[in-house]
Amino acid sequence: MGLLDEAGKIAGAIAAVEAAEKVDPDAGLLTKGIAAVAGFEGAGALESLIEKKDDEKKEDADNTQATDSTDPQA
């Protein structure tokens, strides 16, 4: 999934540059570059957070199933 991860980061960079242009139509190259880097890193951080939450939910579900299967009253 490495390619999909990078595509998400690139999309975040593009969205950040578009947002910077909407806020300041005369934005310079430096401003656009900073926005692109921030969008790239932000999308990566957001993706990591979502993956972490998904992993935690999966672990909780696994723990619940393990507890249910050893329940003597089940």
Steps between C-alpha positions, in 0.01 A plus 500: 500500500799730481391650170154580636654660807711728284201586280312613809789718609527655153127571501543673837782713359291600197203588720720713726644693204150558359386626840798736523417639154136555605605688812768704323469510119839674480674234709865459414691186421633477857149515646377233259801283577444526874131418451592196290740367762249561779224327303725205419607452861151568635341240275763248606439572868124475455536171315719360779244607760218329311703180462581506872131538589407214264764277657374583850140418401614170348695410814199585718277282283751215518519532878122500527473187285766325705317586822167385359635165383640414845184602685367185675140620477511550122 
